[in-house]
Amino acid sequence: MSDFDINQVRRLDGGLLLVFRELVRRRKAQEAAQALGLSPSAVSHALGRLRDLFGDPLFVRKPHGLVPTRRALELEPQVEALLALAQGALGGREAFDPAASTRVFRMSAPEFVTDLIGGRLLNLLAQRAPGVVFTIEHLAQDRALESLRRGEIDVAVGRFAAGFGGVRTEVLYEDRYCVAARRGHPRIDGRIDLSTYAEVGHVYAMAGSETAGDEALPAAFEIPIVARAGAPHWLTVLMMVAAGDAIATCPRRLAERHADMLGLQVLDPPFEPMRLTVEAVRRGDTDDPGVAWFLDQVRAAAS
């Protein structure tokens, strides 16, 4: 480590990190000061030190409060990870009180999962932890796991190939693929045979965050793909199928959820349906009661 790096580390104390975290969470200096038991002038002084340390304004004053800069938003997950590590090193973690928490949980999940659990998860948090907020990103599996290890997200949900170390993985739910076709399709009414499946055009969703571990389609034929929807838009695929004569092979729970609204037939494929296992992953090197609680809510939303 260079002398410059050592000096930078010496200037960055835990108190500054706490001030930064509360300013990001609350967006008001007065509320941050109250939460930390500090005076507004002490918070203002700490913010000045933070700006000098990171070479960035970090927060811009607006009529409604403080707005984090892009640099502040980039720093936020790293600061959270540093505070979590410091807390663990100094003797364990505080109990997590969901009713009083204003924590922001970050997760990665593909669209077909968030479509299924997002609304219910919102309702659960509104009932049990009204101050808690969660954000969702659509990340491919490698990037999601790397972000998890770096502390940039708290939970990764999706389909993950085996062989990743340093994480804890559990099955969130299991599903099967089905065939979706519009009602009134000229060749499909309630069932689909192998020859029709092979001949009718398919719309295919290309999404790295959704296709890890896909089993191959039956090797006896090649399906004619008429469109590919860019990741991660399964709903776009279903809307295209509902408006035309192409079909899609997609997760059954997703198709059933939208069948009535879009006017879809949800059919068993003319071969053994491919399995779909959705997993939840968190870091394996730390026990965070807040993340454990949030994962409980994700499980409940997926049940």
C-alpha positions as CSV (number, residue, x, y, z in Angstrom):
1,M,0.0,0.0,0.0
2,S,1.4,3.4,-0.9
3,D,1.8,6.3,1.5
4,F,-1.1,8.0,-0.3
5,D,-3.4,5.1,0.3
6,I,-2.4,4.8,4.0
7,N,-3.2,8.5,4.5
8,Q,-6.6,8.1,2.8
9,V,-7.5,5.2,5.0
10,R,-6.4,7.1,8.1
11,R,-8.8,9.9,7.1
12,L,-11.8,7.5,6.7
13,D,-13.2,6.6,10.1
14,G,-16.3,4.7,11.1
15,G,-18.1,7.9,12.1
16,L,-17.9,9.3,8.6
17,L,-19.2,6.1,7.1
18,L,-22.2,6.2,9.5
19,V,-23.0,9.8,8.5
20,F,-22.7,8.8,4.8
21,R,-25.1,5.9,5.3
22,E,-27.7,7.9,7.1
23,L,-27.6,10.7,4.6
24,V,-28.2,8.3,1.8
25,R,-31.1,6.6,3.6
26,R,-32.8,9.7,4.9
27,R,-31.8,12.4,2.4
28,K,-32.1,15.1,5.1
29,A,-29.2,16.3,7.3
30,Q,-31.5,17.0,10.3
31,E,-33.0,13.5,10.3
32,A,-29.5,11.9,9.9
33,A,-28.3,14.0,12.8
34,Q,-31.2,12.8,15.0
35,A,-30.7,9.2,14.0
36,L,-27.0,9.4,15.0
37,G,-27.4,11.5,18.1
38,L,-25.3,14.3,16.6
39,S,-25.8,18.0,16.1
40,P,-26.6,19.3,12.6
41,S,-23.3,21.1,12.5
42,A,-21.4,17.9,13.3
43,V,-23.2,16.2,10.3
44,S,-22.4,19.2,8.1
45,H,-18.7,19.0,9.2
46,A,-18.6,15.2,8.5
47,L,-20.2,15.8,5.0
48,G,-17.5,18.3,4.3
49,R,-14.8,15.8,5.2
50,L,-16.5,13.1,3.1
51,R,-16.6,15.4,0.1
52,D,-13.0,16.2,0.5
53,L,-12.0,12.6,0.9
54,F,-13.9,11.3,-2.1
55,G,-13.4,14.3,-4.3
56,D,-17.1,14.5,-5.1
57,P,-20.0,16.6,-3.8
58,L,-21.8,13.3,-2.9
59,F,-25.1,15.1,-2.1
60,V,-26.8,18.0,-3.9
61,R,-29.2,20.2,-1.9
62,K,-32.7,20.4,-3.4
63,P,-35.9,21.9,-1.9
64,H,-37.1,18.5,-0.8
65,G,-33.7,17.4,0.7
66,L,-30.4,16.0,-0.3
67,V,-30.0,14.1,-3.6
68,P,-27.1,11.6,-3.8
69,T,-24.8,12.0,-6.8
70,R,-23.9,9.1,-9.0
71,R,-20.7,8.7,-7.1
72,A,-22.6,8.5,-3.8
73,L,-24.9,5.8,-5.2
74,E,-21.8,3.8,-6.3
75,L,-20.3,4.1,-2.9
76,E,-23.4,3.2,-0.9
77,P,-23.2,-0.6,-1.2
78,Q,-19.4,-0.5,-0.5
79,V,-20.0,1.6,2.6
80,E,-22.7,-0.8,3.7
81,A,-20.3,-3.7,3.3
82,L,-17.6,-2.0,5.2
83,L,-19.9,-1.2,8.1
84,A,-21.2,-4.8,8.1
85,L,-17.6,-6.2,8.3
86,A,-16.7,-3.8,11.0
87,Q,-19.7,-4.7,13.1
88,G,-19.0,-8.4,12.7
89,A,-15.3,-7.9,13.7
90,L,-16.3,-5.9,16.8
91,G,-18.5,-8.5,18.3
92,G,-21.5,-9.5,16.4
93,R,-24.5,-7.8,14.9
94,E,-27.3,-5.9,16.4
95,A,-30.8,-7.4,16.3
96,F,-32.8,-6.4,13.3
97,D,-36.1,-4.6,14.0
98,P,-38.1,-4.6,10.8
99,A,-40.8,-2.4,12.2
100,A,-38.3,0.4,12.9
101,S,-35.8,-0.2,10.1
102,T,-35.3,2.1,7.2
103,R,-32.8,-0.2,5.5
104,V,-32.6,-0.5,1.7
105,F,-32.2,-4.2,0.6
106,R,-30.8,-4.9,-2.9
107,M,-31.5,-8.0,-4.9
108,S,-30.9,-9.3,-8.3
109,A,-33.7,-11.3,-10.0
110,P,-34.8,-12.0,-13.6
111,E,-38.1,-10.5,-14.8
112,F,-40.1,-13.8,-14.7
113,V,-39.3,-14.0,-11.0
114,T,-40.0,-10.4,-10.1
115,D,-43.3,-10.5,-12.0
116,L,-44.4,-13.4,-9.8
117,I,-43.2,-12.2,-6.4
118,G,-42.7,-8.5,-6.7
119,G,-46.3,-7.4,-5.8
120,R,-46.6,-9.8,-2.9
121,L,-43.2,-8.8,-1.6
122,L,-44.3,-5.1,-1.7
123,N,-47.4,-5.9,0.3
124,L,-45.5,-8.0,2.9
125,L,-43.0,-5.2,3.5
126,A,-45.7,-2.6,3.8
127,Q,-47.4,-4.7,6.5
128,R,-44.3,-5.8,8.4
129,A,-41.6,-3.1,7.7
130,P,-43.1,0.1,6.3
131,G,-39.8,1.9,6.4
132,V,-37.9,-0.8,4.5
133,V,-37.2,-0.4,0.8
134,F,-36.0,-2.9,-1.8
135,T,-34.4,-2.5,-5.2
136,I,-34.2,-5.0,-8.0
137,E,-31.7,-5.4,-10.8
138,H,-31.6,-7.9,-13.7
139,L,-28.1,-9.3,-13.6
140,A,-26.7,-12.3,-15.4
141,Q,-25.6,-15.1,-13.0
142,D,-21.9,-14.4,-13.0
143,R,-22.4,-10.7,-12.5
144,A,-25.0,-11.2,-9.8
145,L,-22.8,-13.5,-7.8
146,E,-19.8,-11.2,-8.1
147,S,-22.0,-8.3,-7.0
148,L,-23.1,-10.4,-4.0
149,R,-19.5,-11.2,-3.0
150,R,-18.6,-7.5,-3.2
151,G,-21.6,-6.5,-1.0
152,E,-23.3,-4.6,-3.8
153,I,-26.4,-6.6,-3.4
154,D,-27.9,-8.6,-0.5
155,V,-29.7,-11.4,-2.3
156,A,-29.4,-12.9,-5.8
157,V,-32.4,-14.8,-7.1
158,G,-32.5,-16.8,-10.3
159,R,-31.0,-19.9,-11.9
160,F,-27.4,-20.5,-11.1
161,A,-25.0,-23.2,-12.4
162,A,-23.2,-25.2,-9.8
163,G,-19.7,-24.6,-8.7
164,F,-19.8,-21.1,-7.2
165,G,-18.1,-20.9,-3.8
166,G,-18.4,-18.5,-0.9
167,V,-22.2,-18.3,-1.1
168,R,-25.2,-20.0,0.5
169,T,-27.8,-21.3,-1.9
170,E,-31.3,-22.6,-1.3
171,V,-34.2,-23.5,-3.6
172,L,-36.8,-20.8,-3.7
173,Y,-39.3,-22.6,-5.8
174,E,-39.6,-25.1,-8.7
175,D,-41.5,-24.8,-11.9
176,R,-41.8,-26.5,-15.3
177,Y,-41.9,-25.1,-18.8
178,C,-45.1,-25.0,-20.7
179,V,-46.2,-23.8,-24.2
180,A,-48.1,-20.6,-24.5
181,A,-50.3,-19.9,-27.6
182,R,-53.0,-17.4,-28.2
183,R,-56.6,-18.5,-27.8
184,G,-58.2,-19.0,-31.2
185,H,-54.9,-20.1,-32.7
186,P,-55.6,-21.6,-36.2
187,R,-53.7,-24.8,-35.4
188,I,-53.7,-25.2,-31.6
189,D,-56.8,-25.7,-29.4
190,G,-56.2,-27.1,-25.9
191,R,-53.2,-29.3,-26.8
192,I,-50.2,-29.4,-29.1
193,D,-48.5,-32.3,-30.8
194,L,-44.9,-32.7,-31.6
195,S,-45.2,-32.0,-35.3
196,T,-47.1,-28.8,-34.7
197,Y,-44.6,-27.7,-32.1
198,A,-41.8,-28.3,-34.6
199,E,-43.5,-26.4,-37.4
200,V,-45.1,-23.4,-35.7
201,G,-42.8,-20.3,-35.3
202,H,-41.4,-19.7,-31.9
203,V,-40.6,-16.5,-30.0
204,Y,-37.5,-16.9,-27.8
205,A,-36.4,-14.9,-24.9
206,M,-32.6,-14.5,-24.6
207,A,-31.8,-13.7,-21.0
208,G,-28.6,-14.8,-19.3
209,S,-30.1,-14.2,-15.9
210,E,-32.8,-16.7,-16.8
211,T,-31.3,-19.5,-18.8
212,A,-28.6,-20.9,-16.6
213,G,-28.9,-24.7,-16.5
214,D,-31.5,-24.9,-19.3
215,E,-32.0,-28.4,-20.5
216,A,-31.8,-28.9,-24.2
217,L,-34.9,-29.3,-26.3
218,P,-35.5,-32.7,-27.8
219,A,-32.8,-33.4,-30.3
220,A,-35.1,-35.0,-32.9
221,F,-36.0,-31.7,-34.5
222,E,-35.1,-28.0,-34.7
223,I,-37.7,-25.4,-33.9
224,P,-38.3,-22.5,-36.3
225,I,-37.5,-19.3,-34.3
226,V,-39.3,-16.3,-35.8
227,A,-38.3,-13.7,-33.2
228,R,-35.8,-13.3,-30.3
229,A,-36.7,-10.9,-27.5
230,G,-33.7,-9.3,-25.8
231,A,-33.1,-10.0,-22.2
232,P,-34.8,-10.0,-19.9
233,H,-38.4,-9.6,-21.3
234,W,-40.5,-12.7,-21.0
235,L,-43.6,-10.5,-20.7
236,T,-42.8,-9.1,-24.1
237,V,-42.6,-12.6,-25.5
238,L,-46.0,-13.4,-24.1
239,M,-47.6,-10.3,-25.5
240,M,-46.1,-11.1,-28.9
241,V,-47.5,-14.6,-28.7
242,A,-50.9,-13.2,-27.7
243,A,-51.0,-11.0,-30.8
244,G,-49.9,-13.5,-33.4
245,D,-49.6,-17.1,-34.3
246,A,-46.2,-17.9,-32.9
247,I,-45.8,-19.8,-29.7
248,A,-43.4,-19.7,-26.7
249,T,-42.0,-22.2,-24.4
250,C,-41.8,-20.4,-21.1
251,P,-42.2,-20.8,-17.3
252,R,-45.6,-22.2,-16.5
253,R,-46.3,-20.0,-13.4
254,L,-45.6,-16.9,-15.5
255,A,-47.9,-18.0,-18.3
256,E,-50.7,-19.0,-16.0
257,R,-50.4,-15.6,-14.2
258,H,-51.1,-13.7,-17.5
259,A,-53.2,-16.2,-19.4
260,D,-56.6,-14.5,-18.7
261,M,-55.3,-11.0,-19.2
262,L,-53.5,-11.8,-22.5
263,G,-55.9,-14.4,-23.8
264,L,-53.4,-17.3,-23.8
265,Q,-53.7,-21.1,-23.9
266,V,-51.3,-22.7,-21.4
267,L,-50.4,-26.1,-22.7
268,D,-48.2,-29.1,-21.8
269,P,-45.4,-29.5,-24.3
270,P,-45.4,-32.6,-26.4
271,F,-42.4,-34.0,-24.5
272,E,-41.4,-34.2,-20.9
273,P,-41.5,-30.6,-19.6
274,M,-38.2,-29.1,-18.8
275,R,-37.5,-28.4,-15.1
276,L,-37.0,-24.9,-13.8
277,T,-35.4,-24.4,-10.4
278,V,-35.2,-20.9,-9.0
279,E,-32.7,-20.4,-6.2
280,A,-32.0,-17.6,-3.7
281,V,-28.3,-16.9,-2.9
282,R,-26.6,-14.9,-0.2
283,R,-23.1,-14.4,1.0
284,G,-21.7,-17.3,2.9
285,D,-19.1,-15.4,5.0
286,T,-21.4,-13.3,7.1
287,D,-24.6,-13.6,9.2
288,D,-26.7,-10.5,8.7
289,P,-30.0,-10.7,10.6
290,G,-31.5,-8.1,8.3
291,V,-30.7,-10.1,5.1
292,A,-32.0,-13.2,6.8
293,W,-35.3,-11.4,7.6
294,F,-35.5,-10.0,4.1
295,L,-34.9,-13.5,2.6
296,D,-37.7,-14.8,4.8
297,Q,-40.0,-12.3,3.1
298,V,-38.8,-13.3,-0.4
299,R,-39.6,-16.9,0.5
300,A,-43.1,-16.0,1.7
301,A,-43.7,-14.0,-1.5
302,A,-42.7,-17.0,-3.6
303,S,-44.7,-19.6,-1.7
